[in-house]
Amino acid sequence: MKLYSVNLGSEKNPYQMCYAHLVVKKCQYCPRTFSKIHGKGGLVTHQAAHKAQKNRKKKSSSEKISNKKLLEAKDCLKLCSILAKIFSYTKTSIRKDEQNILGKYGNTFWKSEDQEFKLLPFPRIPNTLSEPIIIHLLKNKKPIPMLAKFEFVKGSLNGNKADISATYGKTVKKIQAKGTGKNDFITMGKKDMNSDFFIWLRFTDAFVKNNFSSLSMIIVEKPRKHKKLREWSKKSNKLTFEQLKSHIGKYNSLKINLDTDLK
């Protein structure tokens, strides 16, 4: 409680002084003090604004956590099987119909260098599936020795804009991840080039055959340090596996069997 001197003058004597005991209360959220309790500009209204802001932050934080929730390994396998059905359907009836229709248009859809039609592309493998698979493989197989003691989370930490973040104490490593299927090529942007590790999970025809026992995982440490790859990335960002090998020379490749390596 504080004492304030207040001028309560009258018309007859505007200089008359008296002292009143005013109760001053402090906000429970910040250092501000208030002599007015209710109404606009009062303590109750001020504290209500604090509560609303706190609830907004709490909701935002919980949303970020839920967005980073990782698919369980068993669910990754189930989703692979579901996606395989889509690839299988695309491979059979639709592909046969495509060739009949595209053949009517001469060279418009014909790739003479590959001696095949420009068929409609296979479905893409979503990163919401490929990234969790890569995280489980990083945990189970520990393919990067220097990250053996690290924890892995989906998404960025400390604003690093990573696909996957590896953490150990205060150390955070940025991992960029790609997953490809029948269309076995990738694109590499600035974020990929500036990563600590770049990982490419190659399914090739695993979804078409519904067989996930012969995948490969390519790991490149600090892509920006490879001169040929750095120079190439300034001209184009599309890259086949053979081109990647010719640009980096050294890389780590692992054979992956999802049926056993995700368990």
N, C-alpha and C positions, 0 to 999 in steps of 0.2 A: 504494500500500500504506500502511495506517495501523497504528499500534501502540496496543493497548488494555491497560489495567491491569485484571486480573481477580482477584477474590478466590477462591482455591482452598483455603480453610481446611480443616482436618481436625478430627476429634472431639477430639483432644488439645489442639489449639491453633486454635480457630475464627478467630483474628485473624491467622493466618499469611497473608502476602501473597506472591504471586509474579507474574511478568509473562510473558505468552505473546504470541507474534507471531501475530495472527489476520489472514488474508487477507480483505480487503473488496473485493468486486467491484461495479461500477456497472452498472445496467440500461442496455442500449444504446438504449432507447426513451424513458426518463424519468430524472430526477435521483436516483431512489432507489438506495441501496446495500444489499448483502446479504452477510452473513458465511456464511449457509447457502446451499449451492448447489442441492441436490436436495430433493425432497419438498414437502409442503404448506408454503407460506410461503417457499419457496426461490426462488432467482433463475431457475432453469429454468422453473418453473411460472408465475412472474410474467411472464416474457418470452413464454411461449406464449399467455397471455391477451392480450397486446398484439398478437401476430400475428393471432389470431382476430378481434380488433376491426378491425384494419387490412383484413383480407380482406372483412369484412362491409361496410365503407364503400366499398371498391373495387367490390364487386358491386352495391351500391345505386347508385353513381354511373354504372356502365355501363348499368344498367336504365333510368335516367332519360334517358340519351343515346339509347338505342335507341327509347324511347317517343316521342322527338321527331324520329325519322328522318322526313324529308320524302319524300312520293311524288314521283317524277320526273314531269315534264310529260307525257311520252308515256304514262305509266301512268295519269295523270289522264284523258286522252282515252279510253283503252281502258276504264276503269271507267265513264265516261259512257256509252259504247256498250252496255256490259253492263246498266247500270241502265235504259237506254232500252228494252231488250227487255222488262223487267219492266213498265214503264209501258205499253208497246204491248199486252202481253197483258191488262193490267188494263183498258185502254180498249176492247178489242173484245169478246171472248166474255163476260167476267165482267160488264161494264157492261150488256150487253143482258139478261143473266139477272137482274141486280139490279132493273131496272125492272119486269120481269114479276112478281117476287116482292114487291117493296115496294108495287106497285100494289094488291095484295090487301088491304092494311091501311089503306086510306082515307087520312085526313089524318095518321096517325101519322108517316109518313116524308115527307110532302109539305111543301115550303117554299113557301107561297102567295106570299110577297113576291118570291121569285125564280122562281116558276113551274117548279120542278124538284124531283126527289126528293133526299132526303138520302142520296146514294150513299156507299158506303164510301170513305174517304179514299185518295188516291193514296199510294204509298210516300214516306217522307220522304227528303230528301237528307242523307246522313250528314255530320257536320262533319269526319270523317276524309277526306272527298273535297273538300268545299267550301273548307275552310281552306287546304289545299295549293294549290288552284287560285288562291285569292286571293293567296297569297304569291308564286306565280310571276308573277301579273299585276302585283303591286307591284314586282317586280324588273324585269320586261320593259318595262312601259308607264310606270312611274314617275308614277302619277297624282297623287301628293301631293308637290309640289315641295320642301317643307321636309324631306321624308324621302328625298330623292334619293340622299344619300350613306349612308343607313342600311342595315344588314343586317337580315334578317327571319328569325325562328325561330318554329317552332310551339310554343305553350305559354308558360308564365310564366317570368319571370326575376326574381330578387330578391324572390320572393313576391308579385308584382303580380297574380297570378291572371288573366292575360290569355289570350285565345285565340291571339293572335299578339303577339310582342314585337319592337319595332324598336329596334336598338341602334346607337349611334355613339359610340365612346370610352366614357365613363362614363354617357352619357345613354341612358335607356331610355324608350321610349314604349309605352303600352298600347293595343292595337288589339283591338276586339271585332268578331267576324264572324258573319254569318248568311247562309245560303243557302236559297232557297225555289224551289219548282217550280210546279206547277199551282195548289196552294193558296197563293196569293200574299199571305201575311200573316206577320208576325213577332211575337215577344214581346220586350219590352225590360225587363230587370231592373235592379237597382242597379249591377251590374258594367258593363252596357252604358251606362247613363247616366253613369257616372264614368270612362269611357274617354277617351283622348286623341283617338281616331278610332273611329268606328263605320262599318263597311262592310257593305252589304247587296248580295249577288250574286243577282240575280233571273233565274232560268232560265225562268220562266213555263211555256210549253208546249214548251220545247226537248226535254225527254225524251219527251214524247208524240209529237212529230214526228221525233224523232231528228235534230234539226238544231240545232247549237250556234253558229250564225253571228250570232244576233241577241239576245244577252244584254245586260243593263245592270248596271252596278255603281254603287251609290249610296254616296257618302262624306259623312259628317257629322262636322265637327270639334267636339269637346267638346259632346256632346249636352246636358249639364247646363246649359249657358249659354243654351239656348233656353227661355225662360220658359213658353211654352204647352206644350211637350213635357214640361217638368219638372212642371208642374201636372197634366197628363194622366196621367203615370206614377204619380202618387200614388193615382189612382182605378182605373186599368186598365193592363195591360201588353201587351194585344193591339192590333196596329196594322197597318192596310192601307197600301198605298203612297200612296193619295190622302190618308189621314189624316196620314201622315208629312209630306207636302208642306204641308198646311194648318197643321201645328204648328211647322214650322221655317222655312218660307219660302225660305231660302237653303240650297242643297246642291249638291254636285258630282256630275254624272251622266256616265258614260262608256258608249259602245257597245262591246260586247265580242264578238269572234269567236274562240272558243276554238281553232278549227282553225289560225288564223294567230297569235293573240296568245300562245299557249303555246309557240311554237317559237322 
